[in-house]
Amino acid sequence: MSDFDVLIIGGGAVGSAIARELSRYRLSIAVLEKNLDVCLETSGRNTGVVHGGFAYDIGSLKARFCCEGNRIMGDLSEELDFDFKRCGKVLVGNTEEEYESLLRTKKQGEINGSVGLVMVDRARLHELVPSVEGEFALYSPNSGIIDPFGYTIALAENAVKNGVRYFLDNEVVHIDYSAGIYTVTTKRGRFTSRWVVNAAGLGCKKISDMLGITGYRVIGSKDDYIILDSRLGKLVPMPIYTVPSNTYMGIHVSCTTDGNILLGPTAHDTDDLEFYGVEKSNVDALYESAMALWPHFTKADYIRTYSGILPKLIDENGKIQDFRIEIRDDIAPHAVNLIGIESPGLTSAVPIARYVIELMNEREKLSANESFNPIKKGIRPFRSLSPEEQREMIEENPDYGELICRCQKVSKAEILQAIHNPLGASTMVSIKYRTRSMMGRCQGGYCQMRISKLLEEELGLPEKDIVYEREGSYLFTGKVREV
Ligand SMILES: Cc1cc2nc3c(=O)[nH]c(=O)nc-3n(C[C@H](O)[C@H](O)[C@H](O)COP(=O)(O)OP(=O)(O)OC[C@H]3O[C@@H](n4cnc5c(N)ncnc54)[C@H](O)[C@@H]3O)c2cc1C
């Protein structure tokens, strides 16, 4: 007997989508996640664009899952209550060569199943995005944007609601297989299971090696971004991209569901899959290239920088490969191995999960969980309510009357709901991703201390143990004076 039927390694968007989709079946499922929350790696460090599916090779899994993910995103956002806008996207060009390249992209997209693609001239481009510089564009009306944190957290919390257990702070360090049972050792304990799913993102090669499936080459591609103040949000109604090359999607000016603007990315290969710092030279380079496309910001609009790292599977010549999703019956039976889940992994997460289940179903008939509930309600943002609704909420619960984050107008009631979410949230970033507190112009200058106090009170955490994001990222390292 094993502890679980399925152990999923990695609780990002893909691992959490697999957990949620698998909970539609009668299985005992657990997710082992090395971090203290579910979107502290790539799923929380991206652009949040729901891609149209035109940028990927014909016949690839990337094309297939991206188009499917795009198609179902509206229904998913209804069920799981995360922000999604089908706002469209433009790829802007200026030269004849770029025009030809966009025509090829359009053709590829149409074969892939991307819907509504159309070339637009300068006049139409400026109707769509008045502030952009460019002569023509490929317009994808079906592309969109999501809140990547809300999406990943909703997948995970809905999985929990349907019986999945999450073991956070459990980095997998070793896997054994014997007599049909996997024993997975983490830094905190041991778990046994009949199935293992490797959804470890940047850790996918390490887990694959632990399963005995060796030889993959996975490199990191690090992308740096600048976040601009939401003051400029109205000027970017949809993501504005340049013409992509085979290896680089090109600089883009994108918008978030909360109205901020993202400038990026730079792209360079890296072996260090844990370094998220952003170098000043990259910020300066981004300024120059973003100015050429969209010259409407100044450096005073910067509120923060961030970076993300894509796990790219490459062949022996360095060529980037398709997603690899496999069961190697000869080496690791009953282990689903996911390698190189880079972009468009966010858009594709649920179709990837359904494909994983297809592969499992070919080996073992899964039976439906009749009590599966696809609905998850998010935390209702106080700032989005009318004055009348706000008054009613405060009458019902006075904690709505106390604003903890002033620039994003986040109330104490929302912070408390975030702390007591079904997964548990003990870091500052966990609260930030669930409520938008600390995401405004002051970046937590006013609310950070108040949130840490609430974490202390609600979870009984000593202040010295409160971390910003990861293990060791302590907020308080000692007293500066006695009071
Ligand atoms: C800069 C950037 C921009 C992007 N933009 C887009 C976009 O606009 N649209 C889009 O569709 N896609 C985009 N992507 C891609 C997308 O973000 C990823 O493909 C997707 O988030 C991958 O999800 P994941 O769950 O596989 O990985 P992750 O989110 O990285 O999750 C993997 C999890 O596994 C855990 N883990 C790793 N090793 C271990 C271990 N040993 N034990 C336990 N847990 C472990 C990690 O802590 C992590 O939480 C972008 C990516 C980047 C970097």
The ligand as an SDF file (V2000), in Angstrom:
LIG
                    3D

 53 58  0  0  0  0  0  0  0  0999 V2000
    9.6360   35.8430  -18.4130 C   0  0  0  0  0  0  0  0  0  0  0  0
    8.5950   34.8440  -18.7760 C   0  0  0  0  0  0  0  0  0  0  0  0
    7.4620   35.2390  -19.4550 C   0  0  0  0  0  0  0  0  0  0  0  0
    6.4900   34.3010  -19.7840 C   0  0  0  0  0  0  0  0  0  0  0  0
    5.3350   34.7190  -20.3570 N   0  0  0  0  0  0  0  0  0  0  0  0
    4.3660   33.8300  -20.6280 C   0  0  0  0  0  0  0  0  0  0  0  0
    3.1460   34.2700  -21.1790 C   0  0  0  0  0  0  0  0  0  0  0  0
    2.9350   35.4660  -21.3510 O   0  0  0  0  0  0  0  0  0  0  0  0
    2.2170   33.3450  -21.4930 N   0  0  0  0  0  0  0  0  0  0  0  0
    2.4220   32.0130  -21.3060 C   0  0  0  0  0  0  0  0  0  0  0  0
    1.5630   31.2230  -21.6570 O   0  0  0  0  0  0  0  0  0  0  0  0
    3.5590   31.5640  -20.7390 N   0  0  0  0  0  0  0  0  0  0  0  0
    4.5280   32.4420  -20.3850 C   0  0  0  0  0  0  0  0  0  0  0  0
    5.6790   32.0300  -19.8040 N   0  0  0  0  0  0  0  0  0  0  0  0
    5.8560   30.6110  -19.5090 C   0  0  0  0  0  0  0  0  0  0  0  0
    5.1060   30.1850  -18.2680 C   0  0  0  0  0  0  0  0  0  0  0  0
    5.2560   31.1340  -17.2460 O   0  0  0  0  0  0  0  0  0  0  0  0
    5.6450   28.8210  -17.8070 C   0  0  0  0  0  0  0  0  0  0  0  0
    5.6940   27.9390  -18.8850 O   0  0  0  0  0  0  0  0  0  0  0  0
    4.7500   28.2290  -16.7270 C   0  0  0  0  0  0  0  0  0  0  0  0
    4.5640   29.1400  -15.6800 O   0  0  0  0  0  0  0  0  0  0  0  0
    5.3930   26.9460  -16.2440 C   0  0  0  0  0  0  0  0  0  0  0  0
    4.6790   26.4790  -15.1420 O   0  0  0  0  0  0  0  0  0  0  0  0
    5.2620   25.2780  -14.3200 P   0  0  0  0  0  0  0  0  0  0  0  0
    4.2620   24.9250  -13.3070 O   0  0  0  0  0  0  0  0  0  0  0  0
    5.7470   24.2240  -15.2570 O   0  0  0  0  0  0  0  0  0  0  0  0
    6.5970   25.8520  -13.6720 O   0  0  0  0  0  0  0  0  0  0  0  0
    6.8170   26.6210  -12.2760 P   0  0  0  0  0  0  0  0  0  0  0  0
    5.8670   27.6950  -12.0780 O   0  0  0  0  0  0  0  0  0  0  0  0
    8.2680   26.9620  -12.2360 O   0  0  0  0  0  0  0  0  0  0  0  0
    6.4900   25.5130  -11.2230 O   0  0  0  0  0  0  0  0  0  0  0  0
    7.3660   24.4450  -10.9560 C   0  0  0  0  0  0  0  0  0  0  0  0
    7.3740   24.2400   -9.4720 C   0  0  0  0  0  0  0  0  0  0  0  0
    8.1880   23.1220   -9.1600 O   0  0  0  0  0  0  0  0  0  0  0  0
    8.8320   23.3750   -7.9330 C   0  0  0  0  0  0  0  0  0  0  0  0
   10.0000   22.5140   -7.8270 N   0  0  0  0  0  0  0  0  0  0  0  0
   11.1210   22.5330   -8.5840 C   0  0  0  0  0  0  0  0  0  0  0  0
   11.9760   21.5770   -8.1730 N   0  0  0  0  0  0  0  0  0  0  0  0
   11.3710   20.9490   -7.1380 C   0  0  0  0  0  0  0  0  0  0  0  0
   11.7610   19.8800   -6.2810 C   0  0  0  0  0  0  0  0  0  0  0  0
   12.9450   19.2810   -6.3970 N   0  0  0  0  0  0  0  0  0  0  0  0
   10.9010   19.4900   -5.3140 N   0  0  0  0  0  0  0  0  0  0  0  0
    9.6650   20.0910   -5.1690 C   0  0  0  0  0  0  0  0  0  0  0  0
    9.2750   21.1210   -5.9550 N   0  0  0  0  0  0  0  0  0  0  0  0
   10.1090   21.5360   -6.9230 C   0  0  0  0  0  0  0  0  0  0  0  0
    9.1900   24.8550   -8.0180 C   0  0  0  0  0  0  0  0  0  0  0  0
    9.4090   25.4270   -6.7460 O   0  0  0  0  0  0  0  0  0  0  0  0
    7.9880   25.4390   -8.7450 C   0  0  0  0  0  0  0  0  0  0  0  0
    7.0330   25.9830   -7.8530 O   0  0  0  0  0  0  0  0  0  0  0  0
    6.6720   32.9360  -19.4400 C   0  0  0  0  0  0  0  0  0  0  0  0
    7.8070   32.5540  -18.7290 C   0  0  0  0  0  0  0  0  0  0  0  0
    8.7630   33.5040  -18.3930 C   0  0  0  0  0  0  0  0  0  0  0  0
    9.9640   33.0990  -17.5950 C   0  0  0  0  0  0  0  0  0  0  0  0
  1  2  1  0
  2  3  1  0
  2 52  2  0
  3  4  2  0
  4  5  1  0
  4 50  1  0
  5  6  2  0
  6  7  1  0
  6 13  1  0
  7  8  2  0
  7  9  1  0
  9 10  1  0
 10 11  2  0
 10 12  1  0
 12 13  2  0
 13 14  1  0
 14 15  1  0
 14 50  1  0
 15 16  1  0
 16 17  1  0
 16 18  1  0
 18 19  1  0
 18 20  1  0
 20 21  1  0
 20 22  1  0
 22 23  1  0
 23 24  1  0
 24 25  2  0
 24 26  1  0
 24 27  1  0
 27 28  1  0
 28 29  2  0
 28 30  1  0
 28 31  1  0
 31 32  1  0
 32 33  1  0
 33 34  1  0
 33 48  1  0
 34 35  1  0
 35 36  1  0
 35 46  1  0
 36 37  1  0
 36 45  1  0
 37 38  2  0
 38 39  1  0
 39 40  1  0
 39 45  2  0
 40 41  1  0
 40 42  2  0
 42 43  1  0
 43 44  2  0
 44 45  1  0
 46 47  1  0
 46 48  1  0
 48 49  1  0
 50 51  2  0
 51 52  1  0
 52 53  1  0
M  END
$$$$
